Amino acid sequence: MEKKSNKTLKSVLTVVISLAFAGFFLWLALKGLDFKVIQKSLAKANYWWVLFAACFGIAAYWFRAVRWNLLFEPMGYNISNSNSFWTISFGYLMNLTIPRSGEVARATALYGVEKVPVDKSIGTIILERVVDLVCMIAFLGLTLIFKFNTIVSFWKYIEKEFLKKVDNALFYLYIFLAFFAVLLLLFFVFKNRIKNNIIYIKVIGVLLGILEGLKSIFKLKQKGKFIFYTVGIWVSYYFAAYLVCFALPETSDFTFDDGFLILVVGTFGMIIPASGGIGAFNLAMKYGFMALFISMGKNGEMGGEVGLTYSFISLPLQICIMLVMGLVSIPMLAKARNNIIEE
């Protein structure tokens, strides 16, 4: 009973912290915003492009489902594509309620319809995360290559704005360096105690699990298909993000390489444990579009407003896909479980 109450408390705290993150980042994003400008931009948007982008968003689910099945083959499991697809959809739905709970929910749901042990499913999910991290780094590399001038321009803009508000920016830098030095000193002084700490042990365990998961990719029977589906996932992510630009008149002339920066910035926004990416994604898009507009010689503040408009289309689109696909997955998984019982 005590364990159950602790789990409930932990879930409640996770939701509260997640909502707090969302509220804080949303406040930062919307601070000083003229909502009338956003309303006008949203009214002018061409939502056919948004619908087109949604098709790629759903395609990413399917590519991920088929790719996931390949990871079970070396273990001797032959998973149904539909069951894999709906368990992934269910996992994304759970992420909307309790951040980062989708992985466990997904593994548990798969056990219900395919009887794959949860620990084995979690291992494959860790491997997926490692592969996705590699793909993310690849897109980050493309962004640095093709949008380096954009990043430099934005950095100069931030530096200029920061110096306007702070008389002595170096003072804050020294404080940060001193704080970092103290943390480093404390680590070396108490490193033996830290090594015996439960949190440290868990972190090391996770890192070792990721390393083990990365090794297991070499056991795949169909490496070519795995690479193909991985490319399919990230190409789908790219177009789901980039095509929304064509919905807005202000961004309809964005180039192919602008999409790299939008995808990378948006992914960083979604990584932050804010509920459904709310606030963090909006703020990320605000700064991302500011950077693009500044590099084009346009007004940075206007770019921020356009970025927020984009986020008010793109984020609800992602949440809508998660909700619809997740809610549909519940009866579909229930039907699959019933079929197992009848057999």
C-alpha positions in Angstrom: 0.0 0.0 0.0 2.9 2.3 0.9 4.6 1.6 -2.4 1.4 2.4 -4.3 1.0 5.7 -2.5 4.7 6.6 -3.2 4.1 5.9 -6.9 1.0 8.0 -6.9 2.9 10.9 -5.2 5.8 10.5 -7.6 3.4 10.7 -10.6 1.6 13.7 -9.2 4.9 15.5 -8.6 6.1 14.6 -12.1 3.0 16.2 -13.6 3.2 19.3 -11.3 6.9 19.8 -12.2 6.1 19.3 -15.9 3.3 21.8 -15.8 5.5 24.3 -13.9 8.2 23.9 -16.7 5.5 24.4 -19.3 4.1 27.5 -17.6 7.5 29.1 -17.1 8.7 28.6 -20.7 5.3 29.7 -22.0 5.5 32.9 -19.9 9.0 33.6 -21.3 7.8 32.9 -24.9 4.7 35.1 -24.7 6.2 38.0 -22.6 5.6 41.3 -24.5 3.8 39.5 -27.3 1.2 41.3 -29.4 -1.6 38.7 -29.7 -3.3 40.6 -32.5 -0.3 40.0 -34.8 -0.5 36.3 -34.0 -4.2 36.2 -34.6 -3.9 37.9 -38.0 -1.1 35.4 -39.1 -3.1 32.4 -38.0 -6.2 33.7 -39.9 -4.1 34.0 -43.1 -2.5 30.5 -42.8 -3.1 27.9 -45.5 -4.1 24.8 -43.4 -3.9 22.4 -46.4 -0.1 22.5 -45.9 -0.7 21.6 -42.2 -2.7 18.6 -43.2 0.0 17.5 -45.6 2.6 17.8 -42.8 0.3 15.7 -40.6 0.6 12.8 -43.1 4.4 12.8 -42.6 3.8 12.9 -38.8 1.8 9.7 -38.9 4.2 8.1 -41.4 6.9 8.6 -38.8 4.8 6.4 -36.4 4.6 3.6 -39.0 8.3 3.7 -39.9 9.1 3.6 -36.1 6.8 0.6 -35.6 8.2 -1.4 -38.5 11.8 -0.6 -37.4 11.0 -1.6 -33.8 9.9 -5.1 -35.0 13.4 -5.6 -36.6 14.9 -5.3 -33.1 12.9 -8.2 -31.8 13.9 -10.6 -34.5 17.3 -11.5 -33.0 15.4 -12.4 -29.8 13.1 -14.8 -31.6 9.9 -12.7 -31.6 7.8 -12.0 -34.7 5.8 -8.9 -33.9 2.7 -7.8 -35.8 3.3 -4.4 -37.5 -0.2 -3.2 -36.4 0.4 -4.2 -32.7 3.7 -2.4 -32.8 2.1 0.7 -34.4 -0.7 0.9 -31.8 1.6 0.3 -28.8 3.8 3.2 -30.0 0.7 5.4 -30.4 -0.4 4.5 -26.9 3.1 5.3 -25.5 3.0 8.8 -27.1 -0.5 9.3 -25.5 0.9 8.5 -22.1 3.7 11.0 -22.6 1.1 13.7 -22.8 -0.2 12.7 -19.3 3.0 11.9 -17.5 6.2 13.0 -19.3 8.7 10.2 -20.0 6.1 7.6 -19.0 5.5 6.5 -22.6 8.4 4.1 -22.8 7.2 2.0 -20.0 3.6 2.2 -21.1 4.6 1.2 -24.6 6.6 -1.9 -23.4 3.7 -2.9 -21.1 1.2 -2.5 -23.8 3.3 -4.7 -26.1 3.5 -7.4 -23.5 -0.3 -7.4 -23.4 -0.7 -8.1 -27.1 2.6 -10.0 -28.0 3.8 -11.4 -24.6 7.3 -9.8 -25.1 8.9 -9.4 -21.6 8.9 -5.7 -20.6 12.6 -5.6 -19.8 13.5 -6.8 -23.3 11.2 -4.2 -24.9 12.8 -1.5 -22.7 16.2 -2.6 -24.0 15.1 -2.1 -27.6 13.7 1.3 -26.7 17.0 2.3 -25.2 18.7 1.3 -28.5 16.1 3.3 -30.4 16.9 6.4 -28.3 20.7 5.9 -29.0 20.0 5.7 -32.8 17.7 8.7 -32.7 20.5 10.6 -30.8 22.9 9.8 -33.6 20.4 11.0 -36.2 19.8 14.2 -34.2 23.5 14.8 -34.2 23.6 14.3 -37.9 20.9 17.0 -38.4 22.8 19.2 -36.0 25.8 18.8 -38.2 23.8 19.7 -41.3 22.5 22.8 -39.5 26.1 23.9 -38.6 27.2 23.4 -42.1 24.4 25.1 -44.0 23.2 27.6 -41.3 26.5 28.6 -39.7 26.0 32.2 -40.7 22.5 32.2 -39.2 23.9 30.9 -35.8 26.7 33.5 -35.8 24.3 36.3 -36.7 22.0 35.3 -33.9 24.8 35.0 -31.4 26.0 38.5 -32.2 22.4 39.8 -31.8 22.1 38.1 -28.4 25.5 39.5 -27.3 24.5 43.0 -28.4 21.1 42.8 -26.6 22.7 41.3 -23.5 25.3 44.0 -23.2 22.6 46.7 -23.5 21.0 45.4 -20.3 24.0 44.4 -18.3 26.7 46.8 -17.4 29.3 44.2 -16.8 28.6 40.9 -18.5 32.0 39.5 -17.4 30.9 39.7 -13.8 28.2 37.1 -14.5 30.6 34.9 -16.4 33.0 34.9 -13.4 30.2 33.9 -11.1 29.2 31.0 -13.4 32.9 29.8 -13.6 33.3 30.1 -9.8 30.1 28.1 -9.3 31.2 25.4 -11.8 34.7 25.3 -10.0 33.0 24.7 -6.6 30.9 21.9 -8.0 34.0 20.3 -9.5 35.8 20.6 -6.2 32.9 19.1 -4.3 32.8 16.2 -6.8 36.5 15.3 -6.2 36.2 15.7 -2.4 33.1 13.5 -2.1 33.6 11.2 -5.2 33.8 8.1 -3.1 30.5 8.8 -1.4 29.0 9.8 -4.8 30.0 6.5 -6.3 28.0 4.7 -3.6 25.0 7.0 -4.1 21.9 5.3 -5.4 21.3 8.0 -8.0 24.9 7.7 -9.3 24.6 4.0 -9.5 21.3 4.3 -11.5 22.8 6.8 -13.9 25.9 4.6 -14.5 23.5 1.6 -14.9 21.5 3.5 -17.6 24.7 4.5 -19.4 25.9 0.9 -19.4 22.4 -0.2 -20.6 22.7 2.3 -23.5 26.1 1.0 -24.4 24.8 -2.6 -24.3 21.9 -1.6 -26.4 24.2 0.0 -29.0 26.2 -3.2 -29.3 23.0 -5.2 -29.9 22.4 -3.4 -33.2 25.3 -5.5 -34.7 23.2 -8.6 -34.2 20.4 -7.4 -36.5 19.6 -9.7 -39.4 18.3 -6.9 -41.7 20.7 -4.0 -41.1 19.8 -2.4 -44.5 16.1 -2.3 -43.6 16.8 -0.9 -40.2 18.8 2.0 -41.8 16.1 2.5 -44.4 13.3 2.8 -41.8 15.5 5.1 -39.6 16.0 7.4 -42.6 12.2 7.2 -43.2 11.5 8.3 -39.6 13.8 11.4 -39.7 12.8 12.4 -43.3 9.2 12.3 -42.1 10.1 14.4 -39.0 11.8 16.8 -41.3 8.8 17.3 -43.7 6.3 17.4 -40.8 8.3 20.4 -39.5 9.3 22.1 -42.8 5.9 21.9 -44.6 4.2 23.9 -41.9 6.4 26.9 -43.1 4.4 26.9 -46.3 1.2 27.5 -44.4 2.4 31.0 -43.4 2.9 33.8 -46.0 5.9 35.1 -44.0 7.8 31.8 -44.2 6.6 30.3 -47.5 9.9 31.2 -49.1 12.0 29.4 -46.5 14.6 27.2 -48.2 15.3 23.5 -47.7 18.2 24.1 -45.4 16.1 26.4 -43.2 14.2 23.2 -42.4 17.3 21.7 -40.8 17.5 24.5 -38.2 13.7 24.4 -37.6 13.8 20.6 -36.9 16.9 20.8 -34.6 15.6 23.7 -32.6 12.1 22.1 -32.3 13.6 18.8 -31.2 15.6 20.6 -28.5 12.4 22.2 -27.4 10.6 18.9 -27.2 13.4 17.3 -25.2 12.7 19.6 -22.2 10.4 17.8 -19.7 7.5 20.3 -20.1 4.0 18.8 -20.5 3.5 18.0 -24.2 6.4 20.3 -25.1 4.2 23.3 -24.3 6.1 26.5 -23.6 9.6 25.0 -24.3 8.7 24.3 -28.0 7.1 27.7 -28.4 10.2 29.5 -26.9 12.5 27.4 -29.1 10.6 28.3 -32.2 10.6 32.0 -31.2 14.4 32.1 -31.0 14.9 29.8 -34.0 12.8 32.0 -36.3 14.5 35.1 -34.8 17.8 33.7 -35.9 16.6 33.0 -39.4 15.0 36.5 -39.8 18.2 38.2 -38.5 20.4 36.3 -40.9 18.1 37.4 -43.7 18.5 41.0 -42.7 14.9 41.2 -41.4 13.6 42.4 -38.1 14.4 39.9 -35.3 11.3 40.7 -33.2 9.1 40.1 -36.2 10.9 36.8 -36.6 10.0 35.9 -33.0 6.4 36.7 -33.6 6.3 34.5 -36.7 8.1 31.7 -34.8 5.4 31.8 -32.2 2.7 31.7 -34.9 4.5 28.7 -36.4 4.6 27.0 -32.9 0.9 27.6 -32.4 0.2 25.6 -35.6 3.0 23.0 -35.3 2.7 22.0 -31.6 -1.1 21.6 -31.6 -0.7 19.5 -34.8 1.7 17.2 -33.0 -0.5 17.0 -29.9 -3.6 16.4 -32.0 -1.8 13.4 -33.8 -0.8 12.0 -30.4 -4.3 12.3 -29.0 -6.1 10.9 -32.0 -3.7 8.1 -32.6 -3.4 7.3 -28.9 -7.2 7.3 -28.3 -7.7 5.0 -31.3 -4.9 2.7 -30.0 -6.9 1.9 -26.8 -9.7 -0.1 -28.5 -7.3 -1.5 -31.1 -5.0 -2.9 -28.4 -8.0 -4.1 -26.4 -9.2 -6.0 -29.5 -5.8 -7.6 -30.0 -5.7 -8.7 -26.3 -9.2 -10.3 -26.7 -8.0 -12.2 -29.8 -5.1 -13.7 -27.7 -7.6 -14.8 -25.0 -9.9 -16.4 -27.5 -7.0 -18.3 -29.1 
